Amino acid sequence: MRTKKIILNLFSNVMLQIVSAVINFILPRLFMTTYGSATNGLVTSIKQFLSYLKIVEAGVGSASIAALYKPLAVNDKEQINGILSATHYFYRRSGTIFVVLVALLAIFYPLIVGKEVSPLTAFYMVLILGVSGVWEYFLIGKYLVLLTADQKSYIIFRIQTCLLIASTILSLFLLTLGFSIVIVVGSSSMLLLLDILFLKVYVQKKYPYFNSNVKPNTSAIKKKWDALIHQIASLVVFNTPFILITIFLGLAEVSVFTVYNMVFNAVTLFISAFSSAMLAAFGDILVKEDRDTLQKHFHHFEYVFFAVVAFGYTCTAILILPFITIYTAGIEDANYIRPWLGALFVVVGIANAIRIPANTLVNSAGHFKETKIRAIIEAVINFSFSFVLVQFLGVEGILIGALCSYAYRTCDLILYTSKEILKISVYITVKKILLNSILAFIAASPFLFFIELHIATVITWFVAAVCISVWTMTVIFVGNFIFQPTTMRDILRHLKRVVISND
């Protein structure tokens, strides 16, 4: 049953990421051509500022999910309700603070960007985009926590996918009718809030014992403050670029960064779908203290994951500049064609992706307290280098700062999980990374040294993408099979059993 849930979570998440990626390619392009680069940058910039405000969540979600693994494994309904009641209590308290902070941001944010867009537009956009955060705190947070901990994230992903498609259709309809950005974004955001109806109906049907009004078991999620440290560190690492670019470089440069980041975010989200599917499964294995099963599952997971990373970023490195050239054709209010920026995004993306398996295991094990100092160090490195380098190198300096912090934290996470959780040699992971790095270089070599791509249209780009993807996948799959035949056979046999038995 665990394997079946992993497969369901994986494919549902992959479908969500594919839909999100397609939509994230369509809407920003239309926003840029219809409203300008500054307005496109405005939407992204506000979302990043709002992400900072979400620190008021105080690590409640992560701590609650980790606390629910054991009671769900033994079907302790009283303990489950107690934890969810505490989750609901803390979420409501956080939601109240979040409302106040959104109101303050709506007042002061227009002062930062008022020279590039209408202050009134900025004010309304902050309020509109902030509504979804309020909704999550007061109404759906407890449902998300329960389904994630019980390895049923696929329910969340499917609901989000359907609503995302519906909201995008509405946005396109309103945009073609000539409505303002405020109406377009506001209407689609309101439609996304319907997820509460579907989540509530599902939880009431599948968990008839669910009751978040019992006495809160606040002690069960005492790790929330340690989880908060990780949350703040992640916000600094992943959201600081947009904040610094908004302040020092302006909304047009935010739009440039957003276009490149949109591509790499799609790749990262696709790759991360594998780790999200495994998160609750690892938690289930850990609470049952099944060390041998954990090592075996993680070994296979890491092996497939690094192969997927090699495939995804090899294709992206080859195709990124032709894509950006076609995507931004006709948009002349900002310089989007920057080879060095694309190259830095590839390197930073790989450095970030490599640590995902180890980070997934740390979260599953609930090792928030043990690793919080390391997370703080990463955040300090990231912010310090980015703050200094953006003054001299612009957007490229932001990525160099990120690379410095990732170089530290990625190595640290791999060392920590190998030594403290898995109890195995770190060289097992290092060998997988080196093998797939070599295979990725072999796959990319023809296009780096011999074949010059001439891509001018969307159709030729798609044809090239298919050919490059098939070639890269073949090199990486065959290479892994040659150098690690036993592991590859084990993985394929396991997948075959899953398909045949549907277990």
Number of C-alpha atoms within 10 A of each C-alpha: 9 14 16 15 19 23 21 17 28 23 17 22 27 21 17 25 23 17 18 20 19 12 16 17 16 14 16 24 20 15 18 18 16 16 14 20 23 22 24 26 25 23 21 19 26 22 17 17 20 19 17 17 20 22 17 21 22 21 24 26 24 25 25 27 27 26 23 27 28 20 16 16 15 9 11 12 15 15 18 24 23 23 28 31 22 24 28 25 22 21 25 19 14 20 22 14 16 23 17 11 17 23 14 12 21 22 17 14 16 21 13 13 19 14 10 14 15 12 19 13 16 26 20 17 22 26 18 19 20 25 17 14 19 21 15 19 24 18 16 19 20 23 22 19 22 26 19 24 25 18 24 18 24 22 20 20 19 17 18 20 20 14 18 20 17 14 20 23 14 16 22 16 13 18 19 10 9 12 12 14 20 17 17 19 20 18 17 21 21 14 15 19 16 13 17 17 10 12 18 13 10 15 16 13 11 9 11 9 13 20 16 19 13 14 15 19 19 17 12 20 23 15 20 24 17 22 26 23 21 25 23 21 24 17 19 20 23 14 18 22 25 26 19 21 23 22 12 14 16 21 25 23 22 27 29 23 22 19 22 20 16 16 18 23 18 19 21 21 20 23 21 23 20 24 24 22 27 27 24 30 21 24 29 25 21 20 15 14 11 11 14 11 13 20 16 12 17 18 19 15 16 21 21 17 23 25 22 19 23 26 26 21 23 24 23 22 17 19 18 19 20 17 21 17 16 14 18 18 12 9 14 11 11 14 12 22 15 14 11 10 18 20 17 19 26 19 16 21 22 21 21 18 22 22 19 23 25 24 20 22 24 22 20 25 21 22 20 23 15 12 18 19 15 15 21 18 14 24 24 15 20 26 21 13 19 28 20 14 18 21 15 10 13 18 23 21 21 26 24 21 23 29 24 17 26 25 15 15 22 20 16 17 23 20 19 19 22 18 13 12 18 18 12 14 12 16 12 11 19 13 11 19 19 12 18 23 19 14 23 24 14 17 23 19 12 11 13 14 8 8 9 9 13 10 18 12 13 13 10 12 18 14 12 16 17 13 12 21 18 12 15 22 21 14 19 23 17 13 19 20 14 11 11 14 13 10 15 18 12 12 17 11 12 13 15 12 11 15 12 8 9 12 12
